[in-house]
Amino acid sequence: MIIYSVLMFAAAVLFVVLAAVIYKGNTSLIHAYHQTHVSEADRSAYGKSFSKGLFVLAASLILSGIVALLGESPSVATAAVSVLFLGMAISFAVIARVQKKYNGGF
């Protein structure tokens, strides 16, 4: 499970960096299609809100990697993947809420 943990930590670092750059105002990293109806005045708030979803995703990757370090048993693997999917679901829900609020939907 060490390889899984290393992969989760590496992916988390990438998402944290991406989220930090978006949080600081570089919303051009978000696909233009997702920003079609976001007003120029709301771009900064949109970027900050969107990046929170990415931070949640990174946190779930880190937590899943930590859980995977607890052992090699099938129950630990199941728990690690469950944490990952739960975190992904929460992250996508946050991003969906942001899209609905600032873009009028998907």
N, C-alpha and C positions, 0 to 999 in steps of 0.2 A: 504494500500500500504506500510505500515511500515514493514511488514514481508518481502515483496519483496525487499525493500531497504536493510534490514539487510542481507538477503541472497546474494544480489549482492555485498555488501561490504565485506562479509566473503569470498565469492569466489574470489573477487579481491585481498584480502590479500594473499590468497593461490597462485594465479598466480604471484603476485609481488615477493613473496618469491622464488617460483620456477624459475622465470625469473632471479632474482638476483643471485641465485646459478649457473645457467647455464652461465650467463654473466661473472661470475668470473672464468669460465673455466671447470666446471664439466659437460661436454657434455655427460657423461654416463647416465644422466637423460633423454636424447633424445633416443628414440628407436633405436637400432642398425641397423634396416632395413633402417632408414632414413639417416644413416651415411655410407652406404656401399661404396660409391665412393668418400667420402670426404678424401682428403689426410691428413696425419698427420700434415703437415705444416699449413694446413688451418683450423684445428680443433678449434683453439681459435677464429679466425674470424667468423667461422661458428656459434659457440656458441653465440658470441656477436650479430650477425645478427639475429639468431633465437630468441634470448631473446627479441629483439626489438618488434617482432611480439606478444610475450606474454605480454609485457608491454602495447602495444596498446589494446590488449584484456582486460587487467585489467582496463585500463582507460575507455574503453567503459562500463564495468560493473559498475564502480563508477559513471560515467555520467548518466547511465540509472537509477541507484539507486537514484541519486539526482533529476532527473526529476520526478521519482515516488513519491517523497516527496512533490511535488507541489500541490497534491490534490487527490481526490478520483473519479473524473469524468472519464468516458470512454475515453475522448479525451486525458487525461493525461496518462492513461494506454497505449493507442495506441502510444503516443509519446515516452514513456519509452521503449516499446518493439521495436519501430522503431529505436531508438538510439542504442539499444542492437544489433539488426540485422545488422545495418549499420557498427557498430564497429567490429562485428564479421567478416563481409565481408572484411573489410579493413585489419584486423588482418590476416585472412587466405590468403589474397592476398600477404601480406608481407612475410608470411612463405612460400608460394608457390614460390615467387621470390627467396628467399634464397635457397630453395630446388633445383630450377632449376640452380642457379648459382654455388652452391658448390657440389651438388650431381648429376647433369646432368638430373634432372627431379624427378618425384615421384617414 
